[in-house]
Amino acid sequence: MDVNDRLSELPEEVIHQIMYSLPTLEVTRMSVLSKGFLSMWRSFPVMDLDTDLQLQTTGTSNPKDLFGFVVSCLERRRTSVHQRLRLKSRIWAYGYDEDQRLVNDMFERIINFATRNRTKELHLHYKGKPLYCMSMPIKSLLFSSKYLRSLRLSNIDFDGHYNLILTCPLIEDLKLSHCVGLQSIDITCAAKRIRAVKFKYCEPLDSIRISSNTVESLCWDVYDFYGWGNPDRVRDISLNLPSPESLKHLRLLNVDITDEWFSYHVPQFAGLESLELLNCGRLKNILITGENNKRLRKFLLSSNTDMENVHIAAPNLEHLLIDQNPNPASLSISGCTSTLRKLEILLFRVTGVWIQENLSGLRLLEHLLVGGFSFDCSTDFALNNNKPKHKLCFDSLKDLNLNLTSELLSSVGGFEAPNLDSFNYQCDEFNAASAPLPIVCPNLTNAHLALKFDQNLDASMLRRSLVHLLRSFGHCKTLSLFVVRDVRLISSKDVVWLVDNSLWLVPRPETMSFKGTGNMPDVIIKFYYGKRSSEFKEGKDCVSCCCSSSPVKCWRHCLSEVTWENIDDWLSMKLKNYFVQNAINAVITII
């Protein structure tokens, strides 16, 4: 052994760890430095071929170079049994016949290598031009391999394999993404170990049949070519699960299932734990009861078309998302409120009775997102001064996100959440007449408020409403306030006005910043405080009268130093005059 061959002296497990952590291109280069390393690399059961690294190193995206690199790697490892073979390529063939032939030849060699060398995991991801350059070999034995356990293919052309039949006895997961040419897939009972099946944007796939009784997870995402509301997007699909007892996770995106399909199949999924129905346009009615879906813990429903009735009464549901059209006919979640820990409801028309029946009693709820609600007073209460208030109590709530209209805000009597840690509030119609949100949250640390007004910030009534609102968050460590006004953009001369009005909202700020537009830097103002100045005197025109009714004295009484950054000379002079007139003993520093 060469005395300078230090790599060969390393323990075998250390060399294996090095190989696991490096891409194949780097391992190939290192193998020439050590005989022991080269010998061990040739028998190493993992080969990751990432051409992104090759592209960065050589600066070329020539398919011929890719072909040579991959073929040489396969030749060096032709006698070894492989645990995993992975190819990730962005080499572009640009539609040239010779380039496409090289890429397809390389792909066929990889497929043959995987079947011949008993590869257990085969992951192939191609992304280039043309998009589907890798063509599946016509006589491929890949889908009947006796050793394959994991198969993941992306951007593959299955032209000539319209009907795929999977019979791999040891396969556990199958994932096809952005593949074309497939019309139907049949996972036979011979695939007796398969657990996870995922098809994403595989066209024109419209039929899936699973005969194996071991599938636990099924995801089918259909690409929406036509857009919602177009009758051409509706097509007949076939999804057969003869043995649904083992299914735990089901996700369908843009799949045109019907009410009949849902009412027949979903109650049979007795072991279902997670159900996602996203933009299934033909689905109008949903009924989930505890009688058949006792194990359901997560249900996500999103639809851009009108639904009629949604009734959810799963006894063990923990996560519920309803992203619905603004005008659904009926939504009931009262049957699962006792177990919910995460609730997200968007774009839904509600009434006061609905709020009381569905948002009360959520004692275990930890995360709540309510957005896009509109309040329907036609079937409930007249909007007047005597309308009832619905106080909502959440003992376990930690994260609260609200995006409410002024009408709905006025209908809520308050939120009581003693363990709330984070609060986000957005209101697009906040004005002087809007009732401030009463919230009881003694342990709240972070609050984020985004308010849109139809008046200027210095309006007296609006200022009082803001001050009253912000008092609920005086104990927070961090309070972020975003104000949106339907007026012209604020110029530099308005900053003094903005500073003055902002200081009325927060008695003793430490940092105040204003975000600029475009490439303008943020304006940052920092405040430093000391003991209360002895020069303050009581009087009508003295600053000590500014907050005489407040238990906490404002910044004017104890400001010792103020600094700012990214302010031009003209504005700097205006700010300096402002602080000299409103504070005593303040030292002004310009950075």
Number of C-alpha atoms within 10 A of each C-alpha: 10 8 7 10 14 13 16 20 14 12 9 13 9 11 17 16 10 12 21 16 9 12 18 22 19 12 18 17 10 15 17 11 15 18 15 19 24 18 12 17 22 19 15 18 18 22 24 16 21 19 23 14 16 19 17 10 10 9 10 13 18 13 21 15 17 23 18 12 16 20 16 12 16 16 11 12 18 16 13 17 18 22 19 20 20 18 18 17 20 18 23 20 22 14 12 11 9 12 19 20 16 19 21 18 17 21 24 18 16 20 20 15 20 26 20 18 16 17 24 22 21 23 16 21 19 21 18 15 15 14 18 17 23 27 22 18 20 11 8 14 15 21 17 18 21 18 20 24 22 20 19 16 18 22 22 24 20 20 14 14 19 15 15 16 15 20 19 25 20 19 26 20 19 19 17 21 18 21 24 22 18 20 17 18 19 17 22 17 17 16 24 19 18 24 20 20 20 17 21 19 20 23 17 15 22 18 16 19 16 22 19 21 20 20 26 19 20 20 18 21 17 21 17 14 9 11 10 15 11 9 9 10 16 17 10 11 14 15 16 14 18 12 15 23 16 17 23 21 20 21 18 20 20 21 26 21 21 16 14 10 13 17 14 10 14 18 18 17 23 18 19 25 21 19 21 18 19 18 21 20 23 17 21 18 16 18 16 22 17 17 11 16 22 19 18 25 20 20 21 16 18 19 19 15 19 16 21 14 15 18 16 21 19 27 21 20 26 21 19 24 17 19 20 22 17 18 15 18 13 15 20 15 18 19 19 20 26 17 19 25 20 20 20 16 18 19 17 22 21 21 19 20 14 17 16 16 15 16 18 17 18 23 16 17 22 21 20 21 16 18 20 18 21 20 21 17 15 9 10 14 15 12 15 7 7 8 13 16 14 18 17 18 19 22 16 17 24 20 20 20 18 18 20 21 19 19 17 19 23 22 20 19 16 18 17 18 23 18 18 23 18 20 20 16 18 18 19 15 15 23 20 18 11 15 18 20 17 17 18 17 22 16 15 23 17 18 21 17 16 16 19 16 18 15 15 13 18 14 11 11 14 20 19 15 17 19 15 16 17 18 12 17 21 15 14 16 10 14 17 11 14 11 11 14 14 10 10 6 9 12 8 13 12 11 17 16 15 15 16 15 15 17 15 17 18 16 16 19 16 13 13 14 13 13 10 12 9 6 6 9 13 14 15 16 19 15 18 17 17 12 9 15 15 9 9 15 12 11 9 9 9 11 19 16 14 15 16 12 8 9 7 10 17 21 22 25 24 20 23 20 17 19 16 19 16 14 19 9 10 10 15 17 11 13 21 18 11 15 19 13 11 15 19 19 16 20 15 16 12 13 8
